[in-house]
Amino acid sequence: MNYCEILKSDIANGEGVRVSLFVAGCTHHCKGCFNPQTWSFDAGEPFTRAVEDMILEELAHPWNDGLTLLGGEPMEPVNQRVLAPFLRRVKSETPGKTIWCYTGCVVENDFIPGSPGSGYWRTEVTDEMLDMFDMLVDGPFIEELKDISLRFCGSSNQRLLDRAAIARLVGR
């Protein structure tokens, strides 16, 4: 997996001050996307153990509230397989920090076994990743529904799903 950018003190992509990781690779290609340079899986730099360590070091600061994953698409299958072990480290090494994820997927359409998109989006680590998110912003960006007054969403179809809402949607 590659990443395109890391913001060490981001206040726009989740509550509080966050470390935001913009992963590379997205097959959604939403019209009007604010970050089309992250669509290519070859964009950016390799996500290495040294990069993980740097992010964990930043998360350890008391002013950082947590990690936000966005991109690109963190839930692309190839990205899930790299992010899941990293998120285990985040949970283990920085307890109390929250994890937010932005995805163009829709939980009930893409992540539930047997749902229309599950053949592509579900991997052996999807359920584990969903369980690690404190907040999931789901839904593709739809330019015609763009609304700059929304908090943490770009278009009105997108949802802010907390841990309980995610669990309810996936039947846990």
N, C-alpha and C positions, 0 to 999 in steps of 0.2 A: 504494500500500500504506500502511496505517496500522500504528502500533505502540501497544501499551498501556503498556509499562513498560520501563525500562532499569535494571538493577542494575549499579552500577559496580564492586562488590567482592563478588561472589557466590561462596560456597563450597559451595553445595548442588547445583548443576547442572553438574557436571563436575569434573575433577581440578584442584586448585590454586585460585587466586583467578582469577575470570573476570568478564568483562563479559557480562551476559546480556540479550539482546534478546527481548522478548515481543512477537511480531507479532500483528496482529489478523486474524481470519478463520479459521474452522474448520468444516468440514462433517461432521466425525466425531460431534460431540456425545456423547462417551462418558458413560455414566451414572456419576456420582460424580466427574466431572472436577474437579480442584482449581482450575481457572481458567476457569469458564464465561463470565465477563465478557469474555473474549477471542474468543468465538465470532463475534460480529458483525464483518463486514468494515468497518463504519463506526465501530467502537469506537476510542477513543484519538485519537492525533494523526497527521498526515501524516509519513511517513518522508522527510525532505528531505536535501539535500546537507549542510546544517548539522548535522543529526542524525548523519549518517555521519561527518562531520569530528570531532564530539565523541566518538563511539565510538572512532575511530582514535586520538584524543588520549589517551583512557583506556587503550587497548591498548598504547600506547607506554611506559607506566610499567613498570619492570622487575619489579614485583611481580605484574603481571597476566600470567597464563599463556595466556590466549586468550579466544575469543569462543564463547558458547553461544547457539544459536538455539532458541527454543521459543515457545510461545504459548498460544493459537491454534495454527495449523498452518503452519510455514515452507514445507512442500512443497505447499501449495495452489498451483495453477498461476499465479494472479495474483501471489502472493508470490514464487514462484521467479523470475519475470521481473524483479522488482525486486532480489531478494537476490543473484542471480548476479553482476551488475556490482559490487555492493558487496563481495561475497566476493573478487572479483578484486583490488579495492583493498586489502582486509585482507591477502591473501597478498603483494601487492607492497609495501605500505607498512609492514607489521609482520612481517617474515620471522621464522620461528621460533615464532610464536604458533599455537596449535592452534585448530581449529574443531570444535565439537561441535554436533550437531543432534538435537533430539527430534522424532519424527514418529509420528503414529498410523497411518501406512501400514506395510505389510510389504513389504520390498524385492522379494521374488520374486513377490508378488501384484500389485504396483502400479507398479513402475518398469521392469520388463523388457519390451521390445517383445513384444506379443502376450499378455501376462499379463492376467488378468481385469480389473484396475483400470487398466491402462495407457491406455485410451482417455480417461480423465479426468485421471489424475495425471501422465502423461508430457508434457513440453514440449520445446521445442528446447534448453533449458538443463539438463534433468534430469541427464543424464550428466555434464556439467561440474560441476554442484553436488555430485553424489555423489563425484566425484574430488577435490573440495576438502575433504571432511569427513575429519577425523582419527578421529572417533568418531561413530557414528550409533546412537541409541537408537530402535529401531523397534518398532511394534506398538501397537495401541490400548490405552488403560487399560481394564482389565476389573475392575470393582468387586469381583466375587466372587473374583478372584485377587489382590486387594490384599495386599501383603506389605511392611510397613514395615522389615523387616530387609534388604531388597535394597539394594544400593548403586547409586544413580543410576537406579533403575527403580521404578515405582509398583505394578506387578502382575507376577506371575511369568511371564506370556506375553511380556513385553517382553525384547528382547535388546540387549546392548551389542556393537556391531559395529565393530571397528577397521578401518582402511583396507584391510588385506589381506582381511578377511572380506567387506567390501563388494565389493571387486573380484572375489572368488571367486563371490559370489552373482550378480553381474551378468555374469559370464563374461569378465572381463578379466584 
